[in-house]
Amino acid sequence: MIPGVSSATGGTSAVAVQPRRLSWQLAEVVEVVPETPRTRSLVLEVAGWKGHKAGQHVDIRLTAEDGYQAQRSYSIASAPEDERLVLTVERLEDGEVSPYLTDVLMAGDKLELRGPIGGYFAWEAKDGGPLLLVAGGSGVVPLMAMLRHRAAVSSDVPARLLYSSRSYEEIIYRKELERLVAQDGSLEVIHTLTRSRPKGWSSYHRRIDLKMLKEVGPPPAERLLAFICGPTPLVEGVATALVEIGHDTLYVKTERFGPTGGGG
Amino acid sequence: MGEFRLDGNAAAGPLREVFSFEVTTAQYSCVGCGRTDRLGAAMVYEVRQLGTIVRCPSCDNPLIRLAHNREGYLVDLRGTRYLTTG
């Protein structure tokens, strides 16, 4: 008998592989950090957290006094190497969950969460690159976890982030991205602003399109790993354009937000 | 209550309530068209509070239907020939 595998006839073996149950657990909010007018980062202490891969998410469950429960998924923003788990949450006006997380929650509060979840939209430095990350709005969150992981392990995998925001004020992690670029010659961050732009803005100021991707992305001859995260129309537009340019769909991974922003 | 089209990844949480392995990196084979791919690359239609349908991106065949209520789950796998992990 192979160690660790229970035989069909031998009953339950004590060394049988235990299914890893995904269960709800309590997290404590250590800090709430404002990122932009509409986003906050929640720094969490999760007892017994087993670690995660950059790109994974957690589910958060809120329970009202009458027992009504609402559950949403939020991407993890922190690197696996970071001491604490960080989620960055965008406030959605008609959301059931996000206004509570961004406006009401304070340090010391407790939250129910489960995770890490997902493994498809995830990147580890050993997966290599070059990396092309394309984000729309708060879609940057799981991609930031990848860039933070890449920096934490001093990976020299070439990486480019093309990041679409509505305005300069709404660029999440703007200063940290500037810092990362300044200290790392193999990282490029290219912004585009779709609604308003400050005076003297010299970068793109339109929605991401095929022409922009051709200018920004590596040529199709170069096999890349692409991760696209944002609202559904952006993700589908970018994924289609990348394939049109000639990139292999196998290496283009997407994570769409629903019309409520993937969170609510 | 809208229906949302998302990636297979979005169903990872609900599917982990019934599967003990990470499903988004598992390979499926579609009964409809024979496509094999990772479930994370399939399309997910999620009806809030009611359930989740994972569809094949090539032929729209429902691969997995997952519905739940207070009593338990309904898992319909007739659109999937097999799932493999590893």
Interface residues (C-beta under 8 A of the other chain):
Chain A: P19 R20 R21 L22 H57 D59 Q71 S73 R114 G115 I117 G118 G119 Y120 F121 T232 K253 T254 E255 R256 F257 G258 P259 T260 G262
Chain B: G2 F4 R5 L6 D7 G8 N9 A10 A12 G13 R16 E17 S20 F21 E22 T24 T25 R38 L39 G40 A41 E46
